[in-house]
Amino acid sequence: MTVLISQDWSDFTKLKEMLDLTDGNLASHIKALEENQYIEVRKSFIGKKPNSSYRVTKSGQKAFLHHIEALQNIIKKTHI
């Protein structure tokens, strides 16, 4: 989500390389994010090769920001 929230669209290969994930691991994460409607998927072809691109939805942005706030609250509570 951190990568996607900072970009308009990002394709599978770029995400895989940036996050250093296997195809299967990234596909599992994408599936979960898509099922929760946190990302939008665009499928196309570049030449004859299929290409999937992803971007964060409004509900995905909201959920991500909520998650960041929760992390910040944990840090504030545990900071000595």
C-alpha positions as CSV (number, residue, x, y, z in Angstrom):
1,M,0.0,0.0,0.0
2,T,2.9,2.4,0.7
3,V,4.1,2.0,-2.8
4,L,0.7,2.3,-4.4
5,I,-0.4,5.3,-2.3
6,S,2.5,7.3,-3.6
7,Q,1.9,6.6,-7.3
8,D,-1.0,6.8,-9.7
9,W,-0.7,3.3,-11.2
10,S,1.9,0.6,-10.7
11,D,2.2,-2.7,-12.6
12,F,2.8,-6.1,-11.2
13,T,6.4,-6.4,-12.3
14,K,7.3,-3.0,-10.8
15,L,5.7,-3.9,-7.5
16,K,7.4,-7.3,-7.4
17,E,10.8,-5.7,-8.0
18,M,10.3,-2.9,-5.5
19,L,9.0,-5.1,-2.8
20,D,11.3,-8.1,-3.5
21,L,8.4,-10.6,-3.4
22,T,7.6,-13.8,-5.3
23,D,4.8,-13.8,-7.9
24,G,2.7,-15.9,-5.6
25,N,3.3,-13.8,-2.5
26,L,2.5,-10.6,-4.3
27,A,-0.6,-12.1,-6.0
28,S,-1.9,-13.1,-2.5
29,H,-1.5,-9.6,-1.2
30,I,-3.1,-8.1,-4.3
31,K,-6.0,-10.5,-4.0
32,A,-6.7,-9.5,-0.4
33,L,-6.5,-5.8,-1.2
34,E,-8.8,-6.2,-4.2
35,E,-11.3,-8.2,-2.2
36,N,-11.4,-5.4,0.4
37,Q,-11.8,-2.9,-2.4
38,Y,-8.6,-1.1,-1.3
39,I,-7.1,-1.2,-4.8
40,E,-8.4,-1.0,-8.4
41,V,-7.1,-3.4,-11.0
42,R,-6.6,-2.6,-14.7
43,K,-5.7,-5.4,-17.0
44,S,-4.4,-4.7,-20.5
45,F,-1.9,-6.0,-23.1
46,I,1.5,-4.6,-24.0
47,G,2.0,-6.2,-27.4
48,K,0.9,-9.7,-26.8
49,K,1.8,-9.8,-23.1
50,P,-0.8,-9.4,-20.4
51,N,-0.2,-6.5,-18.0
52,S,-1.9,-5.8,-14.7
53,S,-1.7,-2.4,-13.0
54,Y,-3.0,-1.3,-9.7
55,R,-4.0,1.9,-7.9
56,V,-5.4,2.7,-4.5
57,T,-9.1,3.5,-4.2
58,K,-10.6,6.1,-1.9
59,S,-11.5,3.5,0.7
60,G,-8.0,2.1,0.4
61,Q,-6.6,5.6,1.1
62,K,-8.8,6.0,4.1
63,A,-7.9,2.5,5.5
64,F,-4.2,3.2,4.9
65,L,-4.3,6.5,6.7
66,H,-6.3,4.9,9.6
67,H,-3.6,2.3,9.8
68,I,-0.8,4.9,9.9
69,E,-2.7,6.8,12.7
70,A,-3.0,3.6,14.7
71,L,0.8,2.9,14.3
72,Q,1.6,6.5,15.4
73,N,-0.6,6.1,18.5
74,I,1.2,2.9,19.4
75,I,4.6,4.6,19.0
76,K,3.4,7.6,21.2
77,K,2.2,5.2,23.9
78,T,5.4,3.2,24.0
79,H,7.9,6.0,23.6
80,I,9.8,6.6,26.8
